[in-house]
Amino acid sequence: MRNPKTPISSAAVLCAILALPVAAETPLEAALAEGQQLTADEIAARIVDHTVTARAGDRTFLFYYGDDNTLTGRMVGEDWSDTGYYAISDSDEVCLSMTPDDGRLRCMRLIAREGIVQKFNAAGELTFELLSFEPGNRL
């Protein structure tokens, strides 16, 4: 047993710290280390009254963000489409709700890095890569 009056060496403290489990970095944390989160104004300039081409895995989507806060989407080459609404928060997130959300808003952060914009959910997971922003409704 160690005498409580005996000082603990800094090496022992360092070993104890290094033995602690380290939380894994989320995809959002990694993106923030390499990129820049878009502000509410930057988000608005890119999406309001624009058609956004987005990719999730090997699927491509088109989303139109109307200037009246309506949201319309369709999957390219597939039989999926939906409508809903969106808002841009004062905490620099875009929040949206489509049919499966039952009226609940899902808020996401947009990170610009490596020439594209990535969208991350509240859990820090990558949901979409936003590839292009075209003015007007191109659906």
N, C-alpha and C positions, 0 to 999 in steps of 0.2 A: 504494500500500500504506500502511496506517495505521501510524503509529509506535506500538509497544506501550506507550510511556510516555504517550501522549496519552489522557486520560480519555474515556470514552464518555459521550455526553450522555444524560440521562434520557429525552429524547424518542426517541432511537434505541432505547433499551431498551424503551420502551413500544410503539413500532412493531413491534419484533421479537416481543414477547409477543402483541400483537394479531394478528399474522400466523400464529400457531400455530393448527392446526386445533382446533376446540372439539367435544368429544364431545356428541352430541345427548342431551337429557334423556330418560330412559325414562318411560313412563307411570307407573310406580311412584314415581319421583322427583317427578314433577309432583303426584301424589296426596298424597305426604307433605308437600309444600310447602303444600297447602291443607287437609289433613285430619290425622287422628290414627290411628296404628296401634293396633289392639286388642291388649290383653294376653291371655295365656293364660286368665286368669280371665274376662275379658270375652268371649272367644271361647266358652268353655264355657257361660257363662250364656245365650248366644244360640243355640247349636246343639245342645247335648246334650239328647236327648229332645225335639227340635223338628223340625218340617218346615219347610224353607227353600225359598222360592220364589226362583228364580234366573233371570236372563236373560243370554243370550249372543247378541249380534246381535238377530235377530228371533225367536229360539227361546226358549221358556220351559220351565223344568225344575222339578220338585219333588224335593228330596232329604231323606230322613229320616235323621238322625244318632241312632242308638239309644244308650241309656245303657250298652250292652254293647260299644260301639265298632264296631257294624255300620253300614254305609252302604247305603242303598237309594235308587235314583233312577229317575225316568221323565220322558220328555219329554211335555209337554202337547200333545194333539192329534196325536201321532205314535206310531209303533210302535217306540219305543226304551225299554228299561229295563235296569237292571243292578244288581248288588250288589257290595259290597266291604267295606272296613273303613277306619277313620280313627283318628287319634290327635292330641292337641293337645300340641305340644312345649313344653319349658320355655324355648324361644327365641321364644315368641309367634307360632307358626305352627300352622296346621292341616295335617296331612299325611294323604293319602288314597291308596288303591289300589283300582282297579276292574279288571274283567276285562282290558281292553287293556294295563294296566300290568304284567302278568305278575308280580305280587307286589312290584313296586318302589313305594316311596312317593314321591308328589309333594307337596312341602311348599309352602304358599302363605301369604302375608301378607294380612291383612284390614285395610283402611283405611276408616275412617268419614269420609265427607265429603259435603256437600250433601244430607244427609238419607237417604243410602243407604250400604251397605257394599259395597266393591269388593274382589274377590279377585284377587291378582296372583301369577303364577308366579315361579320362581327367576330367570328372565331379565328380570323387571320388566314383563312384559306383562299387561294386563288379561285375565282369563279369564271372569269372571262379575260381574254386579252382583247382590247379594243384596237382594231387594226386601222380603221379609217373613219373620218368624220366628214360627211358630205352635206352641204347645205340643202335644206328642203326635205320633202317626203319622197323618198326613192323606193318605197315599197310597191 
